[in-house]
Structures are given as C-alpha cells and as structure tokens.
Amino acid sequence: MSRLKITQTRSGIGNKKNQRETLRTLGLKRLHDVVVKEDRPEIRGMVRTVTHLVTVEEVE
C-alpha cells in the first residue's frame, strides 16, 4: 500500500477550529513538520480539509 508524506507549509492560526484540530489529528504541530501516513480514505479526507495548509507527496 502506498503512503502519503504530508508537510505543513502554512500556519493554522486564524483558520477555523476544525482545520486546526485536523492538523493536530494528522500529527502536525508546527511549520515544516512532516508525517508519513498510510494512503486511506480517512487520511485523504483530512488532507482535503487542510489542503491550503499542507503539501502532499506519494511515497513508496
């Protein structure tokens, strides 16, 4: 199964509460934090919520 490398590129400050909570749920705490998650529909949905705050790359 492929994996997603998610990097926080913008701050969650000033955004909606659910977007800040989504960043925390993904494991992103500060700028330039990187997490690698399994490519699942739940993770894709969370990334879609904060797409303007993160960059996503597929990793094998």
TORKOL-4160 file (C-alpha; in steps of 0.2 Angstrom, whole numbers, padded with zeros to 4 digits, m for minus):
60
<pt num="1" X="0000" Y="0000" Z="0000"/>
<pt num="2" X="0006" Y="0017" Z="m0004"/>
<pt num="3" X="0010" Y="0031" Z="0009"/>
<pt num="4" X="0007" Y="0049" Z="0009"/>
<pt num="5" X="0021" Y="0062" Z="0015"/>
<pt num="6" X="0012" Y="0077" Z="0022"/>
<pt num="7" X="0021" Y="0093" Z="0026"/>
<pt num="8" X="0014" Y="0108" Z="0035"/>
<pt num="9" X="0018" Y="0123" Z="0025"/>
<pt num="10" X="0007" Y="0136" Z="0032"/>
<pt num="11" X="0001" Y="0140" Z="0050"/>
<pt num="12" X="m0016" Y="0135" Z="0057"/>
<pt num="13" X="m0018" Y="0152" Z="0066"/>
<pt num="14" X="m0033" Y="0162" Z="0060"/>
<pt num="15" X="m0041" Y="0147" Z="0052"/>
<pt num="16" X="m0057" Y="0138" Z="0058"/>
<pt num="17" X="m0056" Y="0127" Z="0073"/>
<pt num="18" X="m0060" Y="0111" Z="0064"/>
<pt num="19" X="m0045" Y="0114" Z="0052"/>
<pt num="20" X="m0033" Y="0117" Z="0067"/>
<pt num="21" X="m0039" Y="0101" Z="0075"/>
<pt num="22" X="m0037" Y="0092" Z="0059"/>
<pt num="23" X="m0019" Y="0097" Z="0058"/>
<pt num="24" X="m0016" Y="0090" Z="0076"/>
<pt num="25" X="m0025" Y="0074" Z="0072"/>
<pt num="26" X="m0013" Y="0072" Z="0057"/>
<pt num="27" X="0001" Y="0074" Z="0069"/>
<pt num="28" X="0007" Y="0091" Z="0063"/>
<pt num="29" X="0012" Y="0103" Z="0077"/>
<pt num="30" X="0022" Y="0117" Z="0068"/>
<pt num="31" X="0028" Y="0123" Z="0052"/>
<pt num="32" X="0038" Y="0111" Z="0041"/>
<pt num="33" X="0033" Y="0096" Z="0052"/>
<pt num="34" X="0032" Y="0080" Z="0041"/>
<pt num="35" X="0022" Y="0065" Z="0044"/>
<pt num="36" X="0020" Y="0049" Z="0034"/>
<pt num="37" X="0003" Y="0041" Z="0034"/>
<pt num="38" X="m0005" Y="0026" Z="0025"/>
<pt num="39" X="m0015" Y="0031" Z="0010"/>
<pt num="40" X="m0033" Y="0028" Z="0016"/>
<pt num="41" X="m0049" Y="0037" Z="0013"/>
<pt num="42" X="m0049" Y="0044" Z="0031"/>
<pt num="43" X="m0032" Y="0052" Z="0028"/>
<pt num="44" X="m0037" Y="0059" Z="0011"/>
<pt num="45" X="m0052" Y="0067" Z="0018"/>
<pt num="46" X="m0042" Y="0075" Z="0032"/>
<pt num="47" X="m0029" Y="0082" Z="0019"/>
<pt num="48" X="m0043" Y="0089" Z="0009"/>
<pt num="49" X="m0049" Y="0099" Z="0024"/>
<pt num="50" X="m0032" Y="0107" Z="0026"/>
<pt num="51" X="m0026" Y="0107" Z="0008"/>
<pt num="52" X="m0022" Y="0125" Z="0008"/>
<pt num="53" X="m0010" Y="0122" Z="0024"/>
<pt num="54" X="m0001" Y="0107" Z="0018"/>
<pt num="55" X="0008" Y="0099" Z="0004"/>
<pt num="56" X="0006" Y="0080" Z="0000"/>
<pt num="57" X="0018" Y="0068" Z="m0009"/>
<pt num="58" X="0016" Y="0050" Z="m0013"/>
<pt num="59" X="0030" Y="0039" Z="m0006"/>
<pt num="60" X="0033" Y="0021" Z="m0009"/>
